[in-house]
Amino acid sequence: MADKRYTGSWESIQKHEVPKWYDDAKFGIFIHWGIYSVPAYAPHTWELGDAQVTDWFCNNPYAEWYYNSVNVGRGPGYEHHVEKYGADFKYEDFIPMWKAENWNPDEWARIFKKAGAQYVVLTTKHHDGFCLFPSKYTDFNSVKMGPERDITGELTDAVRSAGIRMGLYYSGLIDWQFANDPIFDDDDLFGTASPTYAYADFSYNQMKELIDKYEPSVLWNDIGWPKQSEEAMPYLFAHYYNKVRDGVVNDRFNGKHYDFLTKEYQVGEMDRSQKWEMCRGMGLSFGYNEIEGDDQLITVPKLVNLLVSTVANNGNLLLNIGPKADGTIPAEQVRRLEILGEWLSVNGVGIFGTHPSDRESEIREDGMELHYTRKDHVLYVFADGLKDGVNEFLISDFHGNLRPLDERLQIETIPAGDGLLVRTKNYQAGMYAIGLTSEG
Ligand SMILES: CC(C)[C@@H]1NC[C@@H](O)[C@H](O)[C@@H]1O
């Protein structure tokens, strides 16, 4: 029987279930690439969630917010712009400097594949309103100017050719081509949001354009959706799900319907019963920030720990890269993807296609962490925060045996009461979090 079609009602839409591919995927790559990649500057201040909102917007670490960081007329972003480019240099003057002259989408796809990424999400239109696709609703796009290429189309083809799913990000509520008063706080942010019915029609039409042209596996909307077209949302979702049967949408369409919840840098409250996704840059920014060198980026041990702890608690990790304006990915970001891919090539069996165990993650006072996943009857244990050489930890209420996924690791296992004592004999820091399996 043909798949049931969705109708334009909330009742119909809410019958959509999270498709297996998204639940199994566990790891994707976010890409923030745009005009802002030319100036590539933001002060290295705080992780989102660590700053007062009143401090955030004039000291914004997000390089993709460059336009507003200048528009506020004060703070390090503004001062940097005036000093380097002059007060009369406009944001749009960066467009002809974005040439993407060294961009090879197949090379990006090769890097993502080697990293173990199962899906990719590209910014098709960020808050600056510049579209990375040939929209028929605006000429402010990457085919008509700047790179003069359909970045979304070329990357979608390359990523899918590599056997990776393609998702699309869209700034649904904020578009500085329609409303560009400086944003100093959240009131300003939502005050500039979707100012008119004309914008609501524009964003609805562009989202439909993206669905029809690229049939993305993920619709990653940002900030929110225009109130003026909120009633039409079920039609948009029905159109999407009928066209992309195993597509997923995030929770940033005003939270009225979603396949997965989103977290940005910090986990905050966690509900393991719902599918969620953690996203973050490798540094404090999503867009490339030239002052964020290797020392300012997340370390590999912390990156592996983030992936393991996210997956063990029913999440996916969507790790962002910020390419340079010329189309190359900064070497320090590529290196992290390569190492993560090497770790996943050994331990991925305990990550991809697994489900959270009924065992909660354990964060011990000595810094050791135990995280659990399962696949059918097989239990996977990930131990992190270990020291070189010998470490001991108890898997309570466990009557099987465990063996390491990394054949370099030597362990002893000793039945102890109702559990199993595990002793590593030769742990080395380069093994990062170690994976153990109960599969014989
Ligand atoms: C999580 C990521 C998509 C961020 N969402 C909020 C934006 O303001 C920010 O620049 C970035 O795109």
PDBQT file of the ligand as one rigid body, heavy atoms in Angstrom, charges set to zero:
ROOT
HETATM    1  C1  LIG A 501      23.110  26.537  16.480  1.00  0.00    +0.000 C 
HETATM    2  C2  LIG A 501      23.545  27.433  15.306  1.00  0.00    +0.000 C 
HETATM    3  C3  LIG A 501      22.708  27.045  14.136  1.00  0.00    +0.000 C 
HETATM    4  C4  LIG A 501      23.354  28.888  15.731  1.00  0.00    +0.000 C 
HETATM    5  N1  LIG A 501      21.967  29.237  15.827  1.00  0.00    +0.000 N 
HETATM    6  C5  LIG A 501      21.715  30.592  16.297  1.00  0.00    +0.000 C 
HETATM    7  C6  LIG A 501      22.430  31.585  15.363  1.00  0.00    +0.000 C 
HETATM    8  O1  LIG A 501      22.217  32.918  15.817  1.00  0.00    +0.000 OA
HETATM    9  C7  LIG A 501      23.895  31.276  15.300  1.00  0.00    +0.000 C 
HETATM   10  O2  LIG A 501      24.549  32.193  14.471  1.00  0.00    +0.000 OA
HETATM   11  C8  LIG A 501      24.103  29.847  14.791  1.00  0.00    +0.000 C 
HETATM   12  O3  LIG A 501      23.599  29.770  13.468  1.00  0.00    +0.000 OA
ENDROOT
TORSDOF 0
